[in-house]
Amino acid sequence: MEVAKLTGVTRVYKIGEVETRALNGVSLTINDGEFTSLVGPSGSGKTTLLQLIGCLDKPSAGKVFIAGKETSSLNRNQRADLRKGTIGFVFQFFALIPTLTAYENVEMPLLLNGKSSAQRKERVMDLLNAVGMTGRAHHRPDQLSGGQQQRVAVARALAAAPKLILADEPTANLDTENGEQVMELMKRLNKETRTTFVFATHDPRVIRYASRVVTLEDGAIVKDANG
């Protein structure tokens, strides 16, 4: 089953008279349950591709389908509604809300989705247990290590049970040990929940965990191989 599909996607950024072609006619299908890495040097287009899959941006040409829905014609609010129930995000800089505890950060997507207090409590505690953070539930981000913050971020991304998790350089701000722990965690959750993971990286430590590696250069896919 297709979770995401891009057909002939081009993305051009224009600043003044200068045009930058970040993606050039990219076609890509991501299937249910995949653990896929987008790789390539800086400027290759992998982050732009991740943003288009995540409905954070719109293509200049071509079409993007998420869970069977064509997204290119959706307005900002419609794209936000689609993201809310379908896509979770893990960011390079963790992006936790600093004034909220680990519990409250994971709870936030459930609040936005209108879940009851009992539903939220059960789901949050299940997720914190899954990422090994039950004992830190009431700690704020500044009381957690980088690895612990990223574990909380993974739990938050999974909170609304999305079909797809997108991770942009998820280990870039972690040391080797913590980076490997986070990747092991995401790989385990991928197998246990069948949630699809797509992550952009240039870190060899991360690439080796992927079951599929899509390589980009100059805005085009130059290789697509099983890991």
CYANA upper distance limits for C-alpha pairs under 8 A (distance plus 0.5 A):
  1 MET  CA     31 ASN  CA      6.02
  1 MET  CA     32 ASP  CA      5.92
  2 GLU  CA     29 THR  CA      7.25
  2 GLU  CA     30 ILE  CA      6.44
  2 GLU  CA     31 ASN  CA      4.88
  2 GLU  CA     32 ASP  CA      6.42
  2 GLU  CA     67 ALA  CA      7.29
  2 GLU  CA     68 GLY  CA      7.88
  3 VAL  CA     29 THR  CA      8.30
  3 VAL  CA     30 ILE  CA      6.25
  3 VAL  CA     31 ASN  CA      5.80
  3 VAL  CA     32 ASP  CA      6.10
  3 VAL  CA     66 ILE  CA      6.37
  3 VAL  CA     67 ALA  CA      5.32
  3 VAL  CA     68 GLY  CA      7.71
  3 VAL  CA    163 LYS  CA      7.62
  3 VAL  CA    164 LEU  CA      7.68
  3 VAL  CA    196 THR  CA      8.34
  4 ALA  CA     29 THR  CA      6.31
  4 ALA  CA     30 ILE  CA      5.56
  4 ALA  CA     31 ASN  CA      7.43
  4 ALA  CA     53 ILE  CA      7.36
  4 ALA  CA     64 VAL  CA      7.93
  4 ALA  CA     65 PHE  CA      6.07
  4 ALA  CA     66 ILE  CA      5.10
  4 ALA  CA     67 ALA  CA      6.64
  4 ALA  CA     68 GLY  CA      8.00
  5 LYS  CA     27 SER  CA      7.95
  5 LYS  CA     28 LEU  CA      6.22
  5 LYS  CA     29 THR  CA      4.85
  5 LYS  CA     30 ILE  CA      6.76
  5 LYS  CA     64 VAL  CA      6.37
  5 LYS  CA     65 PHE  CA      5.50
  5 LYS  CA     66 ILE  CA      7.12
  6 LEU  CA     26 VAL  CA      7.45
  6 LEU  CA     27 SER  CA      5.45
  6 LEU  CA     28 LEU  CA      5.59
  6 LEU  CA     29 THR  CA      6.85
  6 LEU  CA     62 GLY  CA      7.96
  6 LEU  CA     63 LYS  CA      6.26
  6 LEU  CA     64 VAL  CA      5.06
  6 LEU  CA     65 PHE  CA      6.79
  7 THR  CA     25 GLY  CA      8.06
  7 THR  CA     26 VAL  CA      6.98
  7 THR  CA     27 SER  CA      4.85
  7 THR  CA     28 LEU  CA      7.20
  7 THR  CA     62 GLY  CA      6.20
  7 THR  CA     63 LYS  CA      5.86
  7 THR  CA     64 VAL  CA      7.15
  8 GLY  CA     24 ASN  CA      8.25
  8 GLY  CA     25 GLY  CA      4.70
  8 GLY  CA     26 VAL  CA      5.50
  8 GLY  CA     27 SER  CA      5.65
  8 GLY  CA     61 ALA  CA      7.72
  8 GLY  CA     62 GLY  CA      5.20
  8 GLY  CA     63 LYS  CA      7.32
  9 VAL  CA     23 LEU  CA      7.44
  9 VAL  CA     24 ASN  CA      7.05
  9 VAL  CA     25 GLY  CA      5.18
  9 VAL  CA     26 VAL  CA      5.29
  9 VAL  CA     27 SER  CA      6.89
  9 VAL  CA     59 PRO  CA      6.73
  9 VAL  CA     60 SER  CA      7.97
  9 VAL  CA     61 ALA  CA      6.04
  9 VAL  CA     62 GLY  CA      4.63
  9 VAL  CA     63 LYS  CA      6.58
  9 VAL  CA     64 VAL  CA      7.97
 10 THR  CA     21 ARG  CA      8.00
 10 THR  CA     22 ALA  CA      7.99
 10 THR  CA     23 LEU  CA      5.32
 10 THR  CA     24 ASN  CA      5.01
 10 THR  CA     25 GLY  CA      5.45
 10 THR  CA     26 VAL  CA      7.07
 10 THR  CA     59 PRO  CA      6.40
 10 THR  CA     60 SER  CA      6.08
 10 THR  CA     61 ALA  CA      5.55
 10 THR  CA     62 GLY  CA      6.78
 11 ARG  CA     21 ARG  CA      6.53
 11 ARG  CA     22 ALA  CA      6.05
 11 ARG  CA     23 LEU  CA      5.44
 11 ARG  CA     24 ASN  CA      7.26
 11 ARG  CA     48 THR  CA      8.45
 11 ARG  CA     58 LYS  CA      8.35
 11 ARG  CA     59 PRO  CA      5.53
 11 ARG  CA     60 SER  CA      5.27
 11 ARG  CA     61 ALA  CA      7.27
 12 VAL  CA     19 GLU  CA      7.02
 12 VAL  CA     20 THR  CA      6.04
 12 VAL  CA     21 ARG  CA      4.89
 12 VAL  CA     22 ALA  CA      6.38
 12 VAL  CA     23 LEU  CA      7.57
 12 VAL  CA     59 PRO  CA      8.42
 12 VAL  CA     60 SER  CA      6.53
 13 TYR  CA     19 GLU  CA      6.16
 13 TYR  CA     20 THR  CA      5.62
 13 TYR  CA     21 ARG  CA      6.93
 13 TYR  CA     22 ALA  CA      7.73
 14 LYS  CA     18 VAL  CA      6.16
 14 LYS  CA     19 GLU  CA      4.89
 14 LYS  CA     20 THR  CA      6.81
 15 ILE  CA     19 GLU  CA      6.96
 21 ARG  CA    219 GLY  CA      7.60
 22 ALA  CA     43 GLY  CA      7.94
 22 ALA  CA     44 SER  CA      7.81
 22 ALA  CA     45 GLY  CA      5.81
 22 ALA  CA     48 THR  CA      7.38
 22 ALA  CA    218 ASP  CA      7.77
 22 ALA  CA    219 GLY  CA      5.68
 23 LEU  CA     45 GLY  CA      6.31
 23 LEU  CA     48 THR  CA      7.94
 23 LEU  CA     49 LEU  CA      7.97
 23 LEU  CA    218 ASP  CA      7.94
 23 LEU  CA    219 GLY  CA      4.43
 23 LEU  CA    220 ALA  CA      6.68
 24 ASN  CA    219 GLY  CA      5.82
 24 ASN  CA    220 ALA  CA      6.23
 25 GLY  CA     62 GLY  CA      7.92
 25 GLY  CA    220 ALA  CA      7.57
 26 VAL  CA    219 GLY  CA      8.24
 26 VAL  CA    220 ALA  CA      6.46
 26 VAL  CA    221 ILE  CA      7.16
 30 ILE  CA     34 GLU  CA      7.50
 31 ASN  CA    196 THR  CA      8.07
 32 ASP  CA    163 LYS  CA      8.28
 32 ASP  CA    194 ARG  CA      7.82
 32 ASP  CA    195 THR  CA      7.75
 32 ASP  CA    196 THR  CA      6.23
 33 GLY  CA    190 ASN  CA      7.32
 33 GLY  CA    191 LYS  CA      8.23
 33 GLY  CA    194 ARG  CA      5.20
 33 GLY  CA    195 THR  CA      5.88
 33 GLY  CA    196 THR  CA      4.85
 33 GLY  CA    197 PHE  CA      7.90
 34 GLU  CA    190 ASN  CA      8.40
 34 GLU  CA    194 ARG  CA      8.49
 34 GLU  CA    195 THR  CA      8.28
 34 GLU  CA    196 THR  CA      5.51
 34 GLU  CA    197 PHE  CA      6.72
 34 GLU  CA    198 VAL  CA      8.19
 34 GLU  CA    211 SER  CA      7.66
 34 GLU  CA    212 ARG  CA      8.05
 35 PHE  CA    187 LYS  CA      7.94
 35 PHE  CA    190 ASN  CA      7.62
 35 PHE  CA    196 THR  CA      6.59
 35 PHE  CA    197 PHE  CA      5.33
 35 PHE  CA    198 VAL  CA      6.52
 35 PHE  CA    210 ALA  CA      6.03
 35 PHE  CA    211 SER  CA      6.03
 35 PHE  CA    212 ARG  CA      7.00
 36 THR  CA    197 PHE  CA      6.71
 36 THR  CA    198 VAL  CA      5.27
 36 THR  CA    199 PHE  CA      6.95
 36 THR  CA    210 ALA  CA      5.92
 36 THR  CA    211 SER  CA      6.57
 36 THR  CA    212 ARG  CA      5.23
 36 THR  CA    213 VAL  CA      6.35
 36 THR  CA    214 VAL  CA      7.87
 37 SER  CA    198 VAL  CA      6.26
 37 SER  CA    199 PHE  CA      5.47
 37 SER  CA    200 ALA  CA      6.29
 37 SER  CA    201 THR  CA      7.48
 37 SER  CA    207 ILE  CA      6.78
 37 SER  CA    210 ALA  CA      6.23
 37 SER  CA    211 SER  CA      8.49
 37 SER  CA    212 ARG  CA      6.79
 37 SER  CA    213 VAL  CA      5.39
 37 SER  CA    214 VAL  CA      6.63
 38 LEU  CA     46 LYS  CA      6.42
 38 LEU  CA    198 VAL  CA      7.75
 38 LEU  CA    199 PHE  CA      6.50
 38 LEU  CA    200 ALA  CA      5.08
 38 LEU  CA    201 THR  CA      6.85
 38 LEU  CA    213 VAL  CA      6.64
 38 LEU  CA    214 VAL  CA      5.42
 38 LEU  CA    215 THR  CA      6.49
 38 LEU  CA    216 LEU  CA      7.79
 39 VAL  CA     46 LYS  CA      7.07
 39 VAL  CA    200 ALA  CA      6.49
 39 VAL  CA    201 THR  CA      5.92
 39 VAL  CA    202 HIS  CA      6.07
 39 VAL  CA    207 ILE  CA      8.26
 39 VAL  CA    213 VAL  CA      7.52
 39 VAL  CA    214 VAL  CA      6.63
 39 VAL  CA    215 THR  CA      5.34
 39 VAL  CA    216 LEU  CA      6.68
 40 GLY  CA     44 SER  CA      6.15
 40 GLY  CA     45 GLY  CA      8.40
 40 GLY  CA     46 LYS  CA      7.37
 40 GLY  CA    201 THR  CA      8.00
 40 GLY  CA    202 HIS  CA      6.65
 40 GLY  CA    215 THR  CA      6.06
 40 GLY  CA    216 LEU  CA      5.57
 40 GLY  CA    217 GLU  CA      6.59
 41 PRO  CA    202 HIS  CA      7.22
 41 PRO  CA    216 LEU  CA      8.39
 41 PRO  CA    217 GLU  CA      7.65
 43 GLY  CA    217 GLU  CA      8.49
 43 GLY  CA    218 ASP  CA      7.45
 43 GLY  CA    219 GLY  CA      8.36
 44 SER  CA    216 LEU  CA      6.08
 44 SER  CA    217 GLU  CA      5.09
 44 SER  CA    218 ASP  CA      5.21
 44 SER  CA    219 GLY  CA      5.76
 44 SER  CA    220 ALA  CA      8.12
 45 GLY  CA     49 LEU  CA      6.60
 45 GLY  CA    216 LEU  CA      7.17
 45 GLY  CA    217 GLU  CA      7.74
 45 GLY  CA    218 ASP  CA      7.26
 45 GLY  CA    219 GLY  CA      5.32
 45 GLY  CA    220 ALA  CA      8.04
 46 LYS  CA     50 LEU  CA      6.71
 46 LYS  CA    200 ALA  CA      6.58
 46 LYS  CA    216 LEU  CA      7.12
 46 LYS  CA    219 GLY  CA      8.36
 47 THR  CA     51 GLN  CA      6.68
 47 THR  CA    168 ASP  CA      7.55
 47 THR  CA    200 ALA  CA      6.92
 48 THR  CA     52 LEU  CA      6.80
 49 LEU  CA     53 ILE  CA      6.80
 50 LEU  CA     54 GLY  CA      6.58
 50 LEU  CA    166 LEU  CA      7.55
 50 LEU  CA    168 ASP  CA      8.13
 50 LEU  CA    198 VAL  CA      8.46
 50 LEU  CA    199 PHE  CA      8.21
 50 LEU  CA    200 ALA  CA      7.61
 51 GLN  CA     55 CYS  CA      6.70
 51 GLN  CA     56 LEU  CA      5.61
 51 GLN  CA     57 ASP  CA      6.29
 52 LEU  CA     56 LEU  CA      6.47
 52 LEU  CA     57 ASP  CA      5.62
 52 LEU  CA     58 LYS  CA      6.53
 52 LEU  CA     59 PRO  CA      7.42
 52 LEU  CA     64 VAL  CA      7.89
 53 ILE  CA     64 VAL  CA      7.58
 53 ILE  CA     66 ILE  CA      7.77
 54 GLY  CA     83 ARG  CA      7.51
 54 GLY  CA     87 ILE  CA      7.25
 54 GLY  CA    166 LEU  CA      7.61
 55 CYS  CA     71 THR  CA      7.76
 55 CYS  CA     79 ARG  CA      6.41
 55 CYS  CA     80 ALA  CA      8.13
 55 CYS  CA     83 ARG  CA      7.37
 56 LEU  CA     79 ARG  CA      8.22
 58 LYS  CA     72 SER  CA      6.32
 59 PRO  CA     63 LYS  CA      7.72
 59 PRO  CA     64 VAL  CA      8.30
 59 PRO  CA     72 SER  CA      7.22
 63 LYS  CA     70 GLU  CA      7.31
 63 LYS  CA     71 THR  CA      7.88
 63 LYS  CA     72 SER  CA      6.42
 64 VAL  CA     70 GLU  CA      6.24
 64 VAL  CA     71 THR  CA      6.16
 64 VAL  CA     72 SER  CA      6.49
 65 PHE  CA     69 LYS  CA      5.57
 65 PHE  CA     70 GLU  CA      4.81
 65 PHE  CA     71 THR  CA      6.31
 66 ILE  CA     70 GLU  CA      7.08
 66 ILE  CA     71 THR  CA      7.41
 67 ALA  CA     86 THR  CA      8.25
 71 THR  CA     79 ARG  CA      7.52
 74 LEU  CA     78 GLN  CA      6.08
 74 LEU  CA     79 ARG  CA      6.44
 75 ASN  CA     79 ARG  CA      6.68
 76 ARG  CA     80 ALA  CA      6.70
 77 ASN  CA     81 ASP  CA      6.74
 78 GLN  CA     82 LEU  CA      6.82
 79 ARG  CA     83 ARG  CA      6.68
 80 ALA  CA     84 LYS  CA      6.63
 81 ASP  CA     85 GLY  CA      7.55
 82 LEU  CA     86 THR  CA      6.57
 82 LEU  CA     87 ILE  CA      8.25
 83 ARG  CA     87 ILE  CA      5.42
 83 ARG  CA     88 GLY  CA      7.97
 84 LYS  CA     88 GLY  CA      8.32
 84 LYS  CA    109 PRO  CA      8.17
 84 LYS  CA    113 ASN  CA      8.02
 84 LYS  CA    160 ALA  CA      8.31
 85 GLY  CA    113 ASN  CA      8.25
 85 GLY  CA    160 ALA  CA      6.81
 85 GLY  CA    161 ALA  CA      8.09
 85 GLY  CA    162 PRO  CA      6.39
 86 THR  CA    161 ALA  CA      8.23
 86 THR  CA    162 PRO  CA      4.92
 86 THR  CA    163 LYS  CA      5.85
 86 THR  CA    164 LEU  CA      6.88
 87 ILE  CA    157 ALA  CA      8.40
 87 ILE  CA    162 PRO  CA      5.62
 87 ILE  CA    163 LYS  CA      6.78
 87 ILE  CA    164 LEU  CA      5.42
 87 ILE  CA    165 ILE  CA      6.22
 87 ILE  CA    166 LEU  CA      7.77
 88 GLY  CA    156 ARG  CA      8.33
 88 GLY  CA    157 ALA  CA      4.80
 88 GLY  CA    158 LEU  CA      6.76
 88 GLY  CA    160 ALA  CA      8.38
 88 GLY  CA    162 PRO  CA      6.54
 88 GLY  CA    164 LEU  CA      6.78
 88 GLY  CA    165 ILE  CA      5.10
 88 GLY  CA    166 LEU  CA      6.73
 89 PHE  CA    154 VAL  CA      8.41
 89 PHE  CA    157 ALA  CA      5.82
 89 PHE  CA    165 ILE  CA      6.17
 89 PHE  CA    166 LEU  CA      5.45
 89 PHE  CA    167 ALA  CA      6.33
 90 VAL  CA     94 PHE  CA      7.24
 90 VAL  CA    150 GLN  CA      8.31
 90 VAL  CA    153 ALA  CA      6.51
 90 VAL  CA    154 VAL  CA      6.62
 90 VAL  CA    157 ALA  CA      6.87
 90 VAL  CA    165 ILE  CA      7.88
 90 VAL  CA    166 LEU  CA      6.71
 90 VAL  CA    167 ALA  CA      4.99
 90 VAL  CA    168 ASP  CA      7.03
 90 VAL  CA    170 PRO  CA      7.03
 91 PHE  CA     95 ALA  CA      6.87
 91 PHE  CA    153 ALA  CA      8.36
 91 PHE  CA    167 ALA  CA      6.35
 91 PHE  CA    168 ASP  CA      5.83
 91 PHE  CA    169 GLU  CA      7.44
 91 PHE  CA    170 PRO  CA      6.47
 92 GLN  CA    167 ALA  CA      8.21
 92 GLN  CA    168 ASP  CA      6.26
 92 GLN  CA    169 GLU  CA      5.65
 92 GLN  CA    170 PRO  CA      5.40
 92 GLN  CA    171 THR  CA      7.31
 92 GLN  CA    172 ALA  CA      6.63
 92 GLN  CA    173 ASN  CA      7.18
 93 PHE  CA    173 ASN  CA      7.43
 94 PHE  CA    149 GLN  CA      6.88
 94 PHE  CA    150 GLN  CA      6.10
 94 PHE  CA    153 ALA  CA      6.51
 95 ALA  CA    153 ALA  CA      8.08
 96 LEU  CA    105 ASN  CA      7.02
 96 LEU  CA    141 PRO  CA      7.35
 96 LEU  CA    149 GLN  CA      8.03
 96 LEU  CA    153 ALA  CA      7.28
 97 ILE  CA    105 ASN  CA      7.01
 97 ILE  CA    141 PRO  CA      8.13
 98 PRO  CA    140 ARG  CA      6.95
 98 PRO  CA    141 PRO  CA      6.16
 98 PRO  CA    142 ASP  CA      7.55
 99 THR  CA    140 ARG  CA      7.15
 99 THR  CA    141 PRO  CA      8.43
100 LEU  CA    104 GLU  CA      6.03
100 LEU  CA    105 ASN  CA      6.45
100 LEU  CA    140 ARG  CA      6.34
100 LEU  CA    141 PRO  CA      8.16
101 THR  CA    105 ASN  CA      6.62
101 THR  CA    137 ALA  CA      7.17
101 THR  CA    138 HIS  CA      5.62
101 THR  CA    139 HIS  CA      5.56
101 THR  CA    140 ARG  CA      4.68
101 THR  CA    141 PRO  CA      7.31
102 ALA  CA    106 VAL  CA      6.85
102 ALA  CA    136 ARG  CA      7.43
102 ALA  CA    137 ALA  CA      5.55
102 ALA  CA    138 HIS  CA      6.46
102 ALA  CA    139 HIS  CA      6.37
102 ALA  CA    140 ARG  CA      6.45
102 ALA  CA    141 PRO  CA      7.41
102 ALA  CA    152 VAL  CA      6.75
103 TYR  CA    107 GLU  CA      6.60
103 TYR  CA    124 VAL  CA      7.10
103 TYR  CA    125 MET  CA      8.30
103 TYR  CA    128 LEU  CA      8.18
103 TYR  CA    137 ALA  CA      5.39
103 TYR  CA    138 HIS  CA      6.65
104 GLU  CA    108 MET  CA      6.64
105 ASN  CA    152 VAL  CA      8.20
105 ASN  CA    156 ARG  CA      7.09
106 VAL  CA    110 LEU  CA      8.43
106 VAL  CA    124 VAL  CA      6.65
106 VAL  CA    152 VAL  CA      7.40
106 VAL  CA    153 ALA  CA      8.01
106 VAL  CA    155 ALA  CA      6.69
106 VAL  CA    156 ARG  CA      4.64
106 VAL  CA    157 ALA  CA      8.34
106 VAL  CA    159 ALA  CA      6.94
107 GLU  CA    111 LEU  CA      6.87
107 GLU  CA    120 ARG  CA      6.84
107 GLU  CA    121 LYS  CA      8.36
107 GLU  CA    124 VAL  CA      6.53
107 GLU  CA    156 ARG  CA      7.73
107 GLU  CA    159 ALA  CA      7.77
108 MET  CA    112 LEU  CA      6.88
108 MET  CA    156 ARG  CA      8.28
109 PRO  CA    113 ASN  CA      6.73
109 PRO  CA    156 ARG  CA      7.70
109 PRO  CA    159 ALA  CA      6.94
109 PRO  CA    160 ALA  CA      6.78
110 LEU  CA    114 GLY  CA      6.78
110 LEU  CA    115 LYS  CA      5.99
110 LEU  CA    120 ARG  CA      6.70
110 LEU  CA    159 ALA  CA      7.15
110 LEU  CA    160 ALA  CA      6.64
111 LEU  CA    115 LYS  CA      6.39
111 LEU  CA    116 SER  CA      8.49
111 LEU  CA    120 ARG  CA      8.15
113 ASN  CA    160 ALA  CA      8.16
115 LYS  CA    119 GLN  CA      6.52
115 LYS  CA    120 ARG  CA      6.62
116 SER  CA    120 ARG  CA      6.58
117 SER  CA    121 LYS  CA      6.65
118 ALA  CA    122 GLU  CA      6.78
119 GLN  CA    123 ARG  CA      6.65
120 ARG  CA    124 VAL  CA      6.42
121 LYS  CA    125 MET  CA      6.60
122 GLU  CA    126 ASP  CA      6.63
123 ARG  CA    127 LEU  CA      6.72
123 ARG  CA    159 ALA  CA      7.54
124 VAL  CA    128 LEU  CA      6.59
124 VAL  CA    159 ALA  CA      7.58
125 MET  CA    129 ASN  CA      6.52
125 MET  CA    134 THR  CA      7.40
126 ASP  CA    130 ALA  CA      6.68
127 LEU  CA    131 VAL  CA      6.83
127 LEU  CA    155 ALA  CA      6.01
127 LEU  CA    158 LEU  CA      8.25
127 LEU  CA    159 ALA  CA      7.77
128 LEU  CA    132 GLY  CA      6.54
128 LEU  CA    133 MET  CA      5.39
128 LEU  CA    134 THR  CA      5.57
128 LEU  CA    137 ALA  CA      7.73
128 LEU  CA    152 VAL  CA      7.71
128 LEU  CA    155 ALA  CA      6.95
129 ASN  CA    133 MET  CA      6.39
129 ASN  CA    134 THR  CA      5.67
130 ALA  CA    155 ALA  CA      8.45
131 VAL  CA    151 ARG  CA      6.39
131 VAL  CA    152 VAL  CA      7.82
131 VAL  CA    154 VAL  CA      8.32
131 VAL  CA    155 ALA  CA      7.18
131 VAL  CA    185 LEU  CA      7.44
132 GLY  CA    151 ARG  CA      8.38
133 MET  CA    137 ALA  CA      6.86
133 MET  CA    148 GLN  CA      7.90
133 MET  CA    151 ARG  CA      7.95
133 MET  CA    152 VAL  CA      7.75
136 ARG  CA    144 LEU  CA      8.48
139 HIS  CA    143 GLN  CA      6.35
139 HIS  CA    144 LEU  CA      7.49
140 ARG  CA    144 LEU  CA      7.39
141 PRO  CA    145 SER  CA      8.40
141 PRO  CA    149 GLN  CA      6.74
144 LEU  CA    148 GLN  CA      6.20
144 LEU  CA    149 GLN  CA      6.51
145 SER  CA    149 GLN  CA      6.66
146 GLY  CA    150 GLN  CA      6.78
146 GLY  CA    173 ASN  CA      7.85
146 GLY  CA    174 LEU  CA      6.82
146 GLY  CA    178 ASN  CA      8.43
147 GLY  CA    151 ARG  CA      6.81
147 GLY  CA    174 LEU  CA      6.92
147 GLY  CA    178 ASN  CA      5.69
147 GLY  CA    179 GLY  CA      7.72
147 GLY  CA    181 GLN  CA      8.46
147 GLY  CA    182 VAL  CA      7.62
148 GLN  CA    152 VAL  CA      6.87
149 GLN  CA    153 ALA  CA      6.70
150 GLN  CA    154 VAL  CA      6.69
150 GLN  CA    170 PRO  CA      8.27
150 GLN  CA    182 VAL  CA      7.69
151 ARG  CA    155 ALA  CA      6.84
151 ARG  CA    182 VAL  CA      7.11
152 VAL  CA    156 ARG  CA      6.64
153 ALA  CA    157 ALA  CA      6.66
154 VAL  CA    158 LEU  CA      6.89
154 VAL  CA    186 MET  CA      8.11
155 ALA  CA    159 ALA  CA      6.66
157 ALA  CA    162 PRO  CA      8.37
157 ALA  CA    165 ILE  CA      7.27
158 LEU  CA    162 PRO  CA      6.82
158 LEU  CA    165 ILE  CA      8.03
162 PRO  CA    195 THR  CA      7.78
163 LYS  CA    195 THR  CA      6.09
163 LYS  CA    196 THR  CA      6.71
164 LEU  CA    195 THR  CA      6.49
164 LEU  CA    196 THR  CA      5.26
164 LEU  CA    197 PHE  CA      6.42
164 LEU  CA    198 VAL  CA      8.12
165 ILE  CA    195 THR  CA      7.67
165 ILE  CA    196 THR  CA      6.59
165 ILE  CA    197 PHE  CA      5.28
165 ILE  CA    198 VAL  CA      6.82
166 LEU  CA    197 PHE  CA      6.49
166 LEU  CA    198 VAL  CA      5.51
166 LEU  CA    199 PHE  CA      6.10
167 ALA  CA    197 PHE  CA      8.05
167 ALA  CA    198 VAL  CA      6.82
167 ALA  CA    199 PHE  CA      4.90
167 ALA  CA    200 ALA  CA      6.92
168 ASP  CA    199 PHE  CA      6.11
168 ASP  CA    200 ALA  CA      5.48
168 ASP  CA    201 THR  CA      7.28
169 GLU  CA    199 PHE  CA      7.42
169 GLU  CA    200 ALA  CA      6.10
169 GLU  CA    201 THR  CA      5.37
169 GLU  CA    202 HIS  CA      8.21
169 GLU  CA    203 ASP  CA      8.47
170 PRO  CA    179 GLY  CA      8.42
170 PRO  CA    199 PHE  CA      8.07
170 PRO  CA    201 THR  CA      8.25
171 THR  CA    175 ASP  CA      8.28
171 THR  CA    178 ASN  CA      8.45
171 THR  CA    179 GLY  CA      5.43
171 THR  CA    182 VAL  CA      8.01
171 THR  CA    183 MET  CA      8.49
171 THR  CA    203 ASP  CA      8.44
171 THR  CA    206 VAL  CA      8.04
172 ALA  CA    179 GLY  CA      8.43
172 ALA  CA    203 ASP  CA      8.23
174 LEU  CA    178 ASN  CA      6.27
174 LEU  CA    179 GLY  CA      5.80
175 ASP  CA    179 GLY  CA      6.35
176 THR  CA    180 GLU  CA      6.65
177 GLU  CA    181 GLN  CA      6.77
178 ASN  CA    182 VAL  CA      6.70
179 GLY  CA    183 MET  CA      6.80
179 GLY  CA    205 ARG  CA      8.40
179 GLY  CA    206 VAL  CA      8.48
180 GLU  CA    184 GLU  CA      6.52
180 GLU  CA    205 ARG  CA      7.69
180 GLU  CA    206 VAL  CA      8.14
181 GLN  CA    185 LEU  CA      6.59
182 VAL  CA    186 MET  CA      6.74
183 MET  CA    187 LYS  CA      6.54
183 MET  CA    206 VAL  CA      7.29
183 MET  CA    209 TYR  CA      7.64
184 GLU  CA    188 ARG  CA      6.58
184 GLU  CA    209 TYR  CA      8.46
185 LEU  CA    189 LEU  CA      6.70
186 MET  CA    190 ASN  CA      6.51
187 LYS  CA    191 LYS  CA      6.89
187 LYS  CA    209 TYR  CA      7.86
188 ARG  CA    192 GLU  CA      6.64
189 LEU  CA    193 THR  CA      6.20
189 LEU  CA    194 ARG  CA      7.98
189 LEU  CA    195 THR  CA      7.88
190 ASN  CA    194 ARG  CA      5.58
190 ASN  CA    195 THR  CA      5.67
190 ASN  CA    196 THR  CA      6.99
190 ASN  CA    197 PHE  CA      7.45
191 LYS  CA    195 THR  CA      8.19
201 THR  CA    206 VAL  CA      7.59
201 THR  CA    207 ILE  CA      7.80
202 HIS  CA    206 VAL  CA      8.40
202 HIS  CA    207 ILE  CA      8.02
203 ASP  CA    207 ILE  CA      6.88
204 PRO  CA    208 ARG  CA      6.86
205 ARG  CA    209 TYR  CA      8.04
206 VAL  CA    210 ALA  CA      7.78
207 ILE  CA    213 VAL  CA      7.76
208 ARG  CA    227 GLY  CA      7.53
209 TYR  CA    227 GLY  CA      8.26
210 ALA  CA    227 GLY  CA      6.16
211 SER  CA    226 ASN  CA      6.08
211 SER  CA    227 GLY  CA      4.89
212 ARG  CA    224 ASP  CA      7.81
212 ARG  CA    225 ALA  CA      6.19
212 ARG  CA    226 ASN  CA      4.66
212 ARG  CA    227 GLY  CA      5.25
213 VAL  CA    223 LYS  CA      8.40
213 VAL  CA    224 ASP  CA      6.37
213 VAL  CA    225 ALA  CA      5.90
213 VAL  CA    226 ASN  CA      6.59
213 VAL  CA    227 GLY  CA      6.40
214 VAL  CA    221 ILE  CA      7.41
214 VAL  CA    222 VAL  CA      8.40
214 VAL  CA    223 LYS  CA      6.34
214 VAL  CA    224 ASP  CA      4.94
214 VAL  CA    225 ALA  CA      7.00
215 THR  CA    221 ILE  CA      6.25
215 THR  CA    222 VAL  CA      6.29
215 THR  CA    223 LYS  CA      5.54
215 THR  CA    224 ASP  CA      6.78
216 LEU  CA    220 ALA  CA      5.88
216 LEU  CA    221 ILE  CA      4.94
216 LEU  CA    222 VAL  CA      6.13
216 LEU  CA    223 LYS  CA      7.69
217 GLU  CA    221 ILE  CA      6.99
217 GLU  CA    222 VAL  CA      7.00
